[in-house]
Amino acid sequence: MNYKNKWNLILSEKRFRGKSETIKSDGRNPFENDYGRLVSSSPIRRLQDKTQVFPLEQSDYIRTRLTHSMEVSYIASSIGQSIENILIEKGEIDVNQKGFLSSLLRVSGLIHDLGNPPFGHFGEEAVKDFFSTFLDSEIYKAYEKSKGDNPLLNDLEKSDFKNFDGNVQTLRILSKLYYFGSPNGYNLTFSTLSSAIKYPSNSLEGNRGKRHPEIAKKKFGYFVTETDIYNEINTYLELSGKRNPVVYLMEAADDIAYSAADIEDSIKLGIINLHDVRELFDSKLEQNKEKVIGELDKLIAIYKDKIIDDSIAIQRFRICTQQIMIEEIINSFVENYDDIMNGNLQNEIIDISNAKDIRTAYKELQTIVFDDKNIVKKEIAGWKAINGLLDIFTKASMSEKFKSSGNTYEARIYKLISSSHRYVYENIEKYDNQEYKKLQMIVDFISGMTDTYAINLYQELTGIKL
């Protein structure tokens, strides 16, 4: 298939069901339509109280998952506009498709962290840790034995829980969990859904680690319950089990957004200062050293009298470094175009670009920030809350009284689960294994919580706070 035909597929309006009728004057392209379906929905709104880096932070200045997602959305769209102009000149995207790629990347950036649990990546680790222990525990083995001689979960099903990933949960939210009168969730375009699948493998084929040579298998991209959804998207877009090309661009936008922004927030909170930034960048930069250090020295000189605090200087520094990274991402996309279009690029674009040293320097600074005691203490509190809630709900689910109309403890616990998640569990999810479905409903509920709600509910259920 030539690249023009491939872009025609990627930029098509294919959905699982026909689009609802809109007003005649609606001039939106398919991906702006997707953006409109998403932006006012509750899963997007909940991102405003989910951790980006600093859990339960009271400062309005500091980024949450929502503000981070908005920034990724804009950067991705900006990159898309530049790439789109290049592809139109090459004749691989038609002029009447102008705006489609940037809109697709805009919506992809908005949704890229939608499935992240409370307390971010530390929350993911809490879910994985819980199930790695719970599914091998004596309590679970006894429950399994009471149900018969066969295992209640097969290896793939167990692997889904033991390797829980917020990015994988995103596809589930988009295609099923946001129930708005349709079993297809938001009923988004196939390309929007595909852009959320960073690692197109199941949890047994994938999760091979960062050093695995095939990028699609470093982590995984879909739970067993979404296998048919993934297969239909993969077949229609003719991706052959590889990444959608837009994923490379969205991932680059994410790297550009959070690497610089996390440091900006850290300076505002006083965890590091401009001189820390200069010292580390000076030691890590290679090809961009003269330009970046020169700009940083200029900013330090301008603001040395502290008439304006470091946060203003670091904002200007962020803009400078992000501009360099964006330019180099576009150059790298052009240089690696064939491998990207065929899904054969086994690296993230930024890691093979001329801005790699900037990204590396920011990552080194992030390791210092992440060890800040205030972050660590709140992450541990979040870990306890997520583990505690999973323990309460999974143990209750092993009772025959869990899904009942009675007034037992277990039935009451079931009724605490969001009615929309219960509806999906009882009416939408067609997967055969009821034990898997039951645990998945619990994970759907808890991973969808905001940081504050998770902490509060755990405290209320354990009697810490009434």
N, C-alpha and C positions, 0 to 999 in steps of 0.2 A: 504494500500500500504506500503510495506516495504521501509526502507530508501534507500537501494541501487537503487530500481526502481525510487524513488523520485529524487535521485541525477542524474540518467540517464536522466530524464526529464529536470532537471535544467541545465544540461550541454549539452543539445542537441542543434542542429543547426536550429531548427524550426524558420522560418521567414514568413512574410505575402506573400512574393513571392520568387521564387527560386533565389539563389545567382547567380550573374553574373559570367561568366566563367573566371577563372584565369589561370596563366601559370602553366604548369605541375609540375614545381619544387616548387610551393608554399607550404611551410610546416607549415603555420600558423593554429592554431586552430580557431574555430568559433569566439571566443571573441577577439583574436588578429586581426582577420579580421574586427570586429566591431570597434576596436580601430583605425585601419587604415582608416576606412571610416570617422571617426570623427575628428581626430587630425589636419587635414589640412583644416577643414571647417570654414566658416566665423563665425558661432555662437560660436565656441571655441575661435577663435581669438579675438572676441569682449570682452571676459572675461578679457583681459589684461587691459581694461580701465573701469572695473566695480569694485565698492567698495567691499573690504573685511571688513575692519574696518575704515580705514582712507580715507575719500572721497577726490578725486582730489589731492592726495598727490604727490608732485614733486620728492621726494626722490626715487631713483631707488631701494633702499634697502627694502622699505616697500612692503608688500605683496598686490597683487591684487587678484581678484577672480581666475585668471588664475594660478598664482603661488600657491595659496592655493589649487586649484583643483589638480595640479600636485603633491603636497605633500600628499593629501588625497589618490590619485591614488597609490602612491608608498607604503604608510603605509598599505592600504587595500590589495594590492598585497602581501606584506610581511606577513601579518596575514594569507592571503589565502594559502600561501606556507606552513606555519606551520600547519594549520588546514588540509590541503590536505594530508600531510604526516601521520597525525593521522588517517584520514579516509581511506587511502590506507592500513594502518596496520590493521584496523578494517574490511577490505574487503568490504567497502561500496562505494568506488570509485575504478575503475579498474586502473591498472598501465598504460594502454594505454590512460587514461584520465589525466595523470599527467600534470600539467600546466594549465588545463582548469579552475579550480576554482580561481587560482591566477590571471589569465588573465581576468576572468569575474569581479573580484573585482577591477582589474586595470582600466577597462573601466568604471565600475560603479562609481569609485572615480572621474574619469575625468568628468563625466556628471552630478554629483550630484547637482551642483549649476547652471546648464546651463540656467535655466529659470528665474534666479533672475533678477529683473529689475534694472535700474540705482539706485545707492545709497543703494543697499542691502535691509536689512529688513526694514529700514526706508522708502525705496521706495515702498515696499509692503504695508506698512501702509498708504502711500499717495494714492495709487490706491484704497485701501479699503475705505478710508475716502471719497474720491471723489464720488464713486458710492453709498455709503450709503447716501450721501446728494443728489446727482443728481437724482437718481431713485425715490426719494420721493419729489422732488422739484416741485414747481408750473409750471415751464417751461416744465418739462417732462410730468407732468399730462395733461397739455394743449395739448402737442404734441400727447399724447396717445389718448386723446378725439377726436382729429381731424382725427384719423385713424379709429374710430368706437367705439363700446360699449365694446369690449373685451380688457382685458389687453394685452399689447404687449409682455410682458415677464411673464412666470409663476414663481412660488416661487423658483423652482430649478434654473431656469435661472438667476433670480435676485441674488440668493445666490452665484452663481459662481463669480459674479462681486464684491459683497459686501465682499466676503471672499477670494479675489484673493490671490494666493500663488505661489511664484516662483517655488517651487518644482512641483506643478501641471502643470505649464507652461512647465516644462521640457519635460514631456511626449508628449505634443502637438508639441513642436519643433522637437523632435526626430521622431515622427510618421507622421507629416504632413508639418510643416512649412519650413523645409529645403528642398525646391523643387529642385531636381537634376535630373529632367526628369522622376520622378516616383511619383505617388500619395502616396506612402508609406514612404516618407521622406528618411531617411538613409537606410531603410529596414534592421534594426538591428534584432538580434535574440530576441525571446520572453523573454528570461531570462535577457538580457541586459535592455530591456524596463521595465520588471517587477522589476528590481533592483532600478529603479527610482521612484517606487510607494511606498512611505514610509507609507502612510495611506490609505489602499484600501477601500475607501468609497467615495460616492459622497458628494457634499457640503451641502446637507440637512441631510443625515445620519451621516456625520462626523461633525467636528468643535465643538465637545462637551467640549473641553478644556483640559488642562494638567492633571486635577485631575480625568478625566473619567477613569473608571477601564479598559476599552478595548482600547488597544493601536491603533488599526486600525481606531478608531473613534475620536481620539484626534484632528486631523485636517482632511483634505481630500486629495484625490489622483488623481482625474480625473474630468475634465469638462464634461458637458453633451454631448458635441460634440465628446468626446473620449470614451463614454460609451461602444460602440460596440467593440472598440479596447481592452479596459480593459477586457470586458467579454470573448472575444476570448482567450486572454492570460491567464486569470484566469482559464478557462475551460481546456485548453490544459495542463497547468502546474499542474492542479489538486490542486489548492491552497485553494479552498473553501472559497474565500473571505478574506483570511488571508495573512499576509506578506510572501514574498519569504524569506527563511532563510538567503540569502546573504544580505538582507537589514539590519539585525541586525549587521552584520560585517562591512558593509559600514558605517553605522551610528556611530559605535564605532571608526572607522578610522577617521571620520570627527571630532568627539569630541576630539580625541587625537591630531589631527593636529592643529585645530584652538585654542584650549584652551591655549596651550603652545606658539604657534606662535604669537598670538595677544599680549601676554605679552612681548615677545621678541621685537616686533615692537615698543611697547610702551616705552620700555627702550631706544631704539635707538633714539626716538623722545624726550626723556627727560620728559615724562609724569609721570613716576614712576622710582624708582631706586632699586638696589639690596636689600637695607635695608627695603624698603617697602614690597618687596616680602618675605623677611625672617620673618618680623613681622606678616604678615598675615598668611603665611604657618604655623608658629609656633602656631598660635591660632586655626587653622582649622584642622590640620592633627591629625590623630589618629593612625591607625595601621602602617602607613608608616613614622611616624614622625622622628624616630631616623635615619633612612637611608637617608631620603630626607634633613632634616635639617643638618645632618652631612656633606653631600655633598655640600650643599649651604655654610656652614661655611668654608669649605675647599676652595671653589672658592673665597669667599670674602677675605680670607687671602692671597691667591695667587695674587689677583689683587688689593689689598688695596692701592698700591702706584700709581695706575692709569697709569702705563706704557702702559697698554692696557686698553681700556675703558670697561665699564660694559657690552657692547653688546657681547663681547667675552665670558665673564663669564656666561651670561644668555643663550647663545647658548649651552654651555656645560651643564648647568642646564636643559635646555629644553630636550636635548638628554637623560639625566639621567632619568627624569620623564616620558618621552615618552617610554623608554625601560620598565620601571616598568608597565606602563599602558598597553602596548602591551602584555607583559607576562600574566598579570592578565585577559585581555580580552580573551586570548586563554584558560586559565584555566576555566574561567566562561562559555565559550562556551561549553567546555567538560562537565562541571557540569550540565548545563541546556540544554543539547543536545536534549532530547526528546521534551521539550516544544518549543524549537526553531524550530525543524523540523516539528512540528505540528502547528506552528503559534500561540501557546498558551502562549508564554512568553509576559507578559503585561508590561514589563519594558525594557529600553535600557540596553544592557549588561553592560556597564560601571557603571550604577547606582546600580547594584547588585554585582559588582566585588570588590575585595580587593583593588582596586585603586580608589574607589569612593571618598575617602577623598582628593586625589590629584586633581581630577576633580572639586570638590567642592571649593577647595582653589583657583584654577584658575578662576572659575566663579565669585568668590567674588572679585578678582582683576579686572576682566573685567568690573564690575559695576562701579568701580572707573574710569577706562579708558574711558568708554562710555560717562561719564559726562564731559569730557574735553571740554572746550569752543570752541576750534578750530574745533573739530569734530561736536559739536552741531551747530555751525554757518553754516558749509558746508552742514550738513543734512537739515537744514531749507531751505537753498537755493535750494537744490535738491527737497525738498517737494514742494516748490513754482513752480519749473519748471515742475514737473510731473503733479501737479494739474492744472497748467496753460495750458499745452499741451492737457491734457484730456478735459478741458473745451473748448478749441478752436475746437478740432476735433469732439467732440460729438455734440456740438451745430451746427456745419456745417453739420453733418450727418443727422440732422432732416429736412434738406431742400431737396426738390425734385430735386434740381440742383446739389446735392452732387456728384452723379455718373453720370456725363454727359460730353459731349464733348465741352461744351461751355467755355466761358472765365469769368464765374462768380466767385465770391469769393469762394463759396462752392466747385465748380468744381476744382478750383486751390488747395484748401486744400486737396481734394481727391487725386490729382496728386502728392502731397508731400509724400504720403504714399508709402513705398517701393514697387516696381513693383512686387517683389516675393510675398509679402503679398496680394497685389491686385489680383494676379493670383490665389493664393489659395482661396481667397474669391470668385472670379468669376467662377473658374473652378474645384477646388478640393473639397472644403468643401461642403458636400451634406446635411447638416442639414437643416431642413425645415424652421425654423423661421428666416426670413431675417433680422428682427430687432436685434435679438441676434447676428447673424453672423456679422452684420455691426459693432456693438459695440465691438465684439471680435476681429475683424480685427484691430480696433484702439488700443486695448490693446496689441495685438500681436506686432504692430509696435512700440508703445511707450515703452513697457516693454523690447523690444529687443535692445533698444538704449544703447550706452555706456554713462557713466556719462558726459563726455565732450560734446558729440553730443546733449544730452538732454538739457544741459545748453545753448549751443550755439543756438540750434533751437528755444528754448523758447525766448531767447533774440532777435533773428532776427524777429520772428513773432510778437513780441510785440513792436518792434521799439527801444528796448534798445541798440541794436547793429546792424549795417547794413554792 
